[in-house]
Amino acid sequence: MEDSRKRKSDQSSGQVRNKKAKKQWQMPKRNFSSSPSINPGDAGIWATCDMYKEGLCTVELRDLFNEYASLIYGDATASDTAITKDDDLASDDIEAEINKEVKGIQNSKVEALFTPVKIDVQCDAMNKATARRTRHLKRLTPMTRMGKAAEKSLEEVAKVVLAPVFHRDGVSAQKFAIRTTIRNNHAMKRDDIIKRVAGLVGEPHTVDLKKYDQLVLVDVYRNILGMSIVGSDFEKLKRFNVTEIYEPTTTDETSKPP
C-alpha cells in the first residue's frame, strides 16, 4: 500500500511539474498590425468624406495628389500609382482598383508619395455624388505639422509652424485669427488652445477675427494634434469644403420673411 501511494504521489507531482513546465513555454506575442500611423513631426492633409466611402475616397485622393505632384515635380513621381481618369466607374471596379493598389504597394520597393491613414472618427453627414473629380470627398485641410494632443506638444508644434510666418526676420505686423476643431478629445479645451497659440504668436501681431491676414488652424482628433496657417481667402474658398465649392448651398429667397 505504501509503495502504491508513493507511486501515485510521484505521478501526481510529476504531472504538476509538467503543467508548470508547459506554462513556461509560451510563444512571444507578435504585433501583426502594419497599418500606417501618424507620428509627431509628420505633415499631411486631413480629408473627410461621405460616410462608409473611405476606401473609394482614398483611391480618388491618391490619384488626384499623384497627378498634381507629377505636374509640379515632374518625372520624379512617375513610379507611384496610376491615375484613374474615369469618375463614373462602377463600385465593383473601384473595389478591384483598391485591391490592385494595395497589392502594388505591398510588392513595390519604392516608397509611396502619399500614405493614407484612417482615423476612427465618423463623418457627421452624407453628401450626394457630384460631377467633380472626387465624388466622395467632403473637405481637405492641410496640416503643416503633427503632434500628440497634449499641452507640451501643442507648444512644440506651434513654434515650428508659426516661425516662418510670424517670426522671420523683417516680418511686418499682421492680423491673425485662430480656428480650432476638436473631435473625440475631452482633455484639450478650445479656449486654452487659443490662448496659448495667441501668446506664442506674440507682438507686433494683433488679433482680428474677421479681417485677418493669416488664419491659424488647430485640429485635434482623438490623441492627434495638427496645425497649419492659411490665408485670408479661407472663407472665400468655403473653408476648403469641396462640396460647397462645386455645389454651393443656395438660400431660398421665398422662405425669407418679408
C-alpha positions, 0 to 999 in steps of 0.5 A: 500500500505504501509503495502504491501511494508513493507511486501515485504521489510521484505521478501526481507531482510529476504531472504538476511539474509538467503543467508548470513546465508547459506554462513556461513555454509560451510563444512571444506575442507578435504585433501583426498590425502594419497599418500606417500611423501618424507620428509627431513631426509628420505633415499631411492633409486631413480629408473627410468624406461621405460616410462608409466611402473611405476606401473609394475616397482614398483611391480618388485622393491618391490619384488626384495628389499623384497627378498634381505632384507629377505636374509640379515635380515632374518625372520624379513621381512617375513610379507611384500609382496610376491615375484613374481618369474615369469618375463614373466607374462602377463600385465593383471596379473601384473595389478591384482598383483598391485591391490592385493598389494595395497589392502594388504597394505591398510588392513595390520597393519604392516608397509611396508619395502619399500614405493614407491613414484612417482615423476612427472618427465618423463623418457627421453627414452624407453628401450626394455624388457630384460631377467633380473629380472626387465624388466622395470627398467632403473637405481637405485641410492641410496640416503643416505639422503633427503632434500628440494632443497634449499641452507640451506638444501643442507648444512644440508644434506651434513654434515650428509652424508659426516661425516662418510666418510670424517670426522671420526676420523683417516680418511686418505686423499682421492680423491673425485669427485662430480656428480650432476643431476638436473631435473625440478629445475631452482633455484639450479645451478650445479656449486654452488652445487659443490662448496659448497659440495667441501668446506664442504668436506674440507682438507686433501681431494683433488679433482680428477675427474677421479681417485677418491676414493669416488664419491659424488652424488647430485640429485635434482628433482623438490623441492627434494634434495638427496645425497649419496657417492659411490665408485670408481667402479661407472663407472665400474658398468655403473653408476648403469644403469641396462640396460647397465649392462645386455645389454651393448651398443656395438660400431660398429667397421665398422662405425669407420673411418679408 
